[in-house]
Amino acid sequence: MNSNKMFFIFILFFSTMISISSNSWFGCWIGLEINLMSFIPLISKSNNLLASEASLKYFLTQSIASINFLFYIIMKMTLLKNFEINNMMTMMINSSLLMKMGASPFHFWFPNIVEGLSWFNNFILMTWQKITPMILMSYYFNKNLLIFSILLSIMIGAIGGLNQTSLRKMMAYSSINNLGWMISSIMISENLWMFYMFMYSFLLMIMCLFFYSMNNYFINQLFILNMKPLIKINLLINFLSLGGLPPFIGFFPKWIIINFLMMNNYYLMTLIFVMMSLIMLFFYIRIIYSAFMMNYFKMKWFKNNFKNNLFSTMNFFSLLSILGIIMSTLFFL
């Protein structure tokens, strides 16, 4: 990692801190802009046309969202002197923040940009870049708009990933789906959101690390690669955990959110959450299926080996996922 990259990553983290610790909306906007300006150099590569296109698309969409956000806060400060709850104003501010994080119905830019990025940049985009808009949204939100956005994110995230062959696009739709869970968790409590965000980042990190080390970008590469069975089992465990299947640790934060939704009588919403999780698991299992069941005999001579330390790390993470059921039992019984 060169010094330029380290500098921009530091500014990226620092800008998030500026936004979430600011005591004015204007300060929040400045933090968002610094964040955008530090992420663009990380994702743009002069020798890669897809990355350059992705950085341009990202810049344009984020700029539109930032302009909207700035326009609404200036309008609020000038025209509406007292900062009372105004439905139209909360909807405007929330919509610009939803666009910044890539939630439905403003998700149109997200899968296209993800397709042009490396796994490391994708990991930052799907986790860290969502923190600032989420926290700003928790200060001042319109409940009805957020419920609409949650349901749409959950459904589009699940249905959009069904006909994808690109692993990056599948992970993008998975991220949109998880965004629905995250928004519902931040409406319940900030601590719950932090817990969900940590768990999701942890599981996504394992996936991105795996695909990066194997240099995988499409489903068909998984059955061309001649992987060890233990690596395939690790992949299966971590994918099922990301999908939220009960024995694994990824189910734990989703279980808490479902409990809270049931306590607040959101029965239909809970049903949609659970049904869409099944669709998510279907296309995760489809990835695993191609790795487990299909063998491409022409490529038998090609053996792909993990480095030992990376392999032991994957084993450790998988063990944590399996231990999730013990943790869940301790918490809930």
C-alpha positions in Angstrom: 0.0 0.0 0.0 1.6 3.3 -1.1 1.6 6.5 0.9 -1.0 8.2 -1.3 -3.5 5.5 -0.7 -2.8 5.5 3.1 -3.3 9.3 3.1 -6.7 9.1 1.3 -7.9 6.3 3.6 -7.0 8.4 6.6 -8.9 11.4 5.2 -11.8 9.1 4.5 -12.0 7.9 8.1 -11.3 11.4 9.4 -14.1 13.0 7.3 -16.7 10.5 8.8 -15.6 11.6 12.3 -16.1 15.3 11.2 -19.6 14.6 10.1 -20.8 12.5 13.0 -19.3 14.8 15.6 -20.4 18.1 14.0 -22.9 20.3 15.9 -24.3 21.9 12.8 -25.8 20.6 9.5 -23.3 22.7 7.6 -20.5 20.9 9.4 -22.1 17.5 8.5 -22.2 18.6 4.8 -18.5 19.6 4.9 -17.6 16.1 6.3 -19.7 14.5 3.5 -17.8 16.5 0.8 -14.4 15.7 2.3 -15.4 12.0 2.4 -16.4 12.1 -1.3 -13.2 13.9 -2.4 -11.0 11.3 -0.5 -12.9 8.3 -1.9 -12.7 9.3 -5.6 -8.8 9.0 -5.8 -9.0 5.6 -4.1 -11.4 4.1 -6.8 -10.2 5.8 -10.0 -7.4 4.1 -11.9 -6.1 5.6 -15.2 -5.3 2.2 -16.7 -8.8 0.7 -15.9 -11.7 2.1 -17.9 -14.4 0.4 -15.6 -12.8 2.0 -12.5 -12.7 5.4 -14.1 -16.3 5.2 -15.2 -17.3 4.0 -11.7 -15.5 7.0 -10.1 -17.2 9.4 -12.5 -20.7 7.9 -11.8 -20.0 7.9 -8.1 -18.9 11.6 -8.2 -22.0 12.7 -10.1 -24.6 10.9 -7.9 -22.9 11.9 -4.7 -22.7 15.5 -5.9 -26.4 15.6 -6.7 -27.2 14.2 -3.3 -24.8 16.7 -1.6 -26.4 19.7 -3.5 -29.8 18.6 -2.5 -28.7 18.2 1.1 -27.1 21.7 1.2 -30.1 23.3 -0.5 -32.5 21.8 2.1 -30.4 22.8 5.1 -29.9 26.4 3.7 -33.6 26.6 3.0 -34.3 25.4 6.6 -31.9 28.0 8.1 -33.2 30.9 6.0 -36.9 30.4 5.3 -37.9 28.4 8.3 -36.1 30.1 11.2 -37.4 27.8 13.9 -36.2 24.2 13.4 -39.6 22.6 14.0 -40.6 19.2 12.5 -41.7 19.8 9.0 -42.7 16.7 7.1 -41.7 18.0 3.7 -38.3 19.1 5.0 -37.5 15.8 6.7 -38.5 14.0 3.5 -36.1 16.1 1.5 -33.2 15.7 3.9 -33.8 12.0 4.2 -34.1 11.4 0.5 -30.7 13.0 -0.1 -29.1 10.9 2.6 -30.8 7.7 1.2 -29.3 8.6 -2.2 -25.9 9.0 -0.6 -26.0 5.5 1.0 -27.6 3.8 -2.0 -30.9 2.8 -0.5 -34.0 2.2 -2.6 -35.7 4.0 -4.3 -32.3 5.8 -5.0 -30.3 2.7 -5.5 -30.0 3.0 -9.3 -26.3 4.0 -9.2 -25.1 1.4 -6.7 -24.8 -1.9 -8.7 -23.2 -0.2 -11.7 -20.5 1.4 -9.6 -19.8 -1.8 -7.6 -19.1 -3.6 -10.9 -16.2 -1.3 -11.7 -14.4 -1.5 -8.3 -11.9 -3.8 -6.7 -12.9 -6.0 -3.7 -11.2 -3.7 -1.2 -12.9 -0.6 -2.6 -16.2 -2.5 -2.6 -15.8 -3.3 1.0 -15.3 0.4 1.9 -18.3 1.4 -0.2 -20.6 -1.2 1.3 -19.6 -0.6 4.9 -17.8 2.6 5.9 -19.5 4.9 3.3 -22.9 4.1 4.8 -22.0 5.2 8.4 -22.2 9.0 7.9 -25.6 9.1 6.1 -27.1 6.6 8.5 -26.1 8.6 11.6 -27.2 11.9 10.1 -30.5 10.3 9.2 -31.0 9.1 12.7 -31.0 12.8 13.9 -33.9 13.9 11.8 -36.1 11.3 10.1 -39.5 10.9 8.5 -40.9 7.6 9.7 -43.2 6.9 6.8 -40.6 7.6 4.2 -38.1 5.3 6.0 -40.6 2.5 6.2 -41.3 2.8 2.5 -37.5 2.8 1.8 -36.9 -0.2 4.1 -39.5 -2.3 2.3 -38.4 -1.3 -1.1 -34.7 -1.9 -0.2 -35.5 -5.4 1.2 -37.5 -6.4 -1.9 -35.2 -4.9 -4.6 -32.1 -6.3 -2.8 -33.6 -9.8 -2.9 -35.2 -9.8 -6.3 -32.4 -7.8 -8.1 -29.7 -10.4 -7.2 -31.6 -13.3 -8.7 -30.5 -13.1 -12.3 -26.9 -11.9 -11.7 -23.8 -13.8 -12.7 -21.4 -11.2 -11.5 -20.3 -11.8 -7.8 -19.8 -8.0 -7.4 -23.4 -7.2 -8.5 -24.8 -10.0 -6.3 -22.9 -8.5 -3.3 -24.2 -5.0 -4.3 -27.9 -6.2 -4.2 -27.1 -8.1 -1.0 -25.8 -4.7 0.4 -29.1 -3.0 -0.6 -31.0 -5.7 1.2 -28.9 -5.4 4.3 -29.4 -1.6 4.1 -33.1 -2.2 4.7 -32.3 -4.1 7.9 -29.8 -1.4 9.0 -32.3 1.5 8.5 -34.9 -0.5 10.5 -32.3 -1.1 13.3 -31.4 2.6 13.5 -35.1 3.5 13.9 -35.1 1.1 16.9 -31.8 2.1 18.6 -28.4 3.4 17.7 -26.7 0.6 19.7 -28.6 -2.1 17.7 -27.5 -0.4 14.5 -23.9 -0.4 15.6 -24.1 -4.1 16.4 -25.7 -4.9 13.1 -23.2 -2.8 11.2 -20.3 -4.5 13.0 -21.6 -8.0 12.2 -22.4 -7.1 8.6 -18.9 -5.5 8.1 -17.2 -8.6 9.7 -19.0 -11.0 7.4 -18.6 -8.9 4.3 -14.9 -8.6 5.1 -14.5 -12.4 5.0 -16.3 -12.6 1.7 -14.3 -9.8 0.1 -11.0 -11.2 1.4 -11.9 -14.6 0.0 -12.9 -13.3 -3.5 -9.9 -11.0 -3.6 -7.4 -13.8 -2.7 -9.0 -16.2 -5.2 -9.3 -13.4 -7.8 -13.0 -14.2 -8.3 -15.5 -11.9 -10.0 -18.1 -14.2 -11.6 -20.0 -17.3 -10.5 -18.5 -19.6 -13.2 -15.0 -19.0 -11.9 -15.9 -20.8 -8.7 -16.3 -24.2 -10.5 -13.3 -23.6 -12.8 -11.1 -23.2 -9.7 -10.1 -26.4 -8.1 -10.4 -25.5 -4.4 -9.8 -27.6 -1.3 -13.1 -29.0 0.2 -12.4 -27.2 3.5 -12.2 -23.8 1.7 -15.5 -24.6 0.1 -17.1 -25.4 3.5 -15.7 -22.2 4.9 -17.3 -20.3 2.0 -20.6 -22.1 2.6 -20.6 -21.3 6.4 -19.8 -17.6 5.9 -22.3 -17.2 3.1 -25.1 -18.8 5.1 -24.1 -16.6 8.0 -24.3 -13.5 5.8 -27.8 -14.6 4.7 -28.9 -14.9 8.3 -29.6 -18.7 8.6 -30.4 -19.5 12.2 -27.4 -21.6 13.5 -24.9 -19.0 12.4 -23.9 -15.7 14.0 -25.3 -13.6 11.2 -28.8 -14.6 12.3 -28.3 -13.0 15.7 -28.7 -9.3 14.9 -31.6 -10.1 12.5 -33.3 -12.0 15.2 -33.1 -9.0 17.6 -34.6 -6.7 14.8 -37.4 -9.1 14.1 -38.2 -9.3 17.9 -38.4 -5.5 18.1 -40.6 -5.3 15.0 -43.0 -7.9 16.4 -43.1 -6.0 19.7 -44.2 -2.9 17.8 -46.9 -4.7 15.8 -45.1 -4.5 12.4 -46.3 -8.0 11.5 -46.6 -7.5 7.7 -43.1 -5.9 7.6 -41.6 -8.8 9.6 -43.2 -11.3 7.1 -41.7 -9.4 4.2 -38.3 -9.3 5.9 -38.3 -13.1 6.5 -39.6 -14.0 3.0 -37.0 -11.8 1.3 -34.3 -13.4 3.5 -35.2 -16.7 2.0 -34.7 -15.3 -1.6 -31.3 -13.9 -0.4 -30.4 -17.4 0.9 -31.4 -18.9 -2.4 -29.0 -16.9 -4.5 -26.2 -17.3 -1.9 -26.7 -21.1 -2.1 -26.6 -20.8 -5.9 -23.0 -19.5 -5.5 -22.1 -22.3 -3.2 -23.7 -24.9 -5.4 -21.5 -23.9 -8.4 -18.4 -24.3 -6.1 -19.5 -27.6 -4.6 -21.3 -29.6 -7.2 -19.7 -28.6 -10.5 -16.3 -29.8 -11.6 -14.6 -28.6 -14.8 -12.3 -31.4 -15.7 -10.2 -29.5 -18.3 -8.9 -27.3 -15.4 -8.0 -30.2 -13.1 -4.3 -29.4 -13.5 -4.9 -25.9 -12.2 -4.7 -26.0 -8.4 -5.5 -22.9 -6.4 -3.9 -22.8 -3.0 -4.5 -20.4 -0.2 -1.6 -19.0 1.8 -1.5 -20.9 5.2 -2.1 -17.8 7.4 -5.1 -16.7 5.3 -6.5 -20.2 5.4 -6.2 -20.4 9.2 -7.9 -17.0 9.5 -10.8 -18.2 7.3 -11.1 -21.3 9.6 -11.2 -19.1 12.7 -13.9 -16.8 11.2 -16.0 -19.9 10.2 -15.6 -21.3 13.7 -16.9 -17.9 15.1 -19.9 -18.2 12.8 -20.8 -21.7 14.0 -20.4 -20.6 17.6 -23.1 -18.1 16.9 -25.9 -20.5 18.1 -24.2 -20.8 21.5 -24.0 -17.0 21.8 -27.6 -16.6 20.7 -28.8 -19.2 23.3 -26.9 -17.4 26.1 -28.4 -14.1 25.2 -32.0 -15.2 24.7 -32.7 -18.0 27.1 
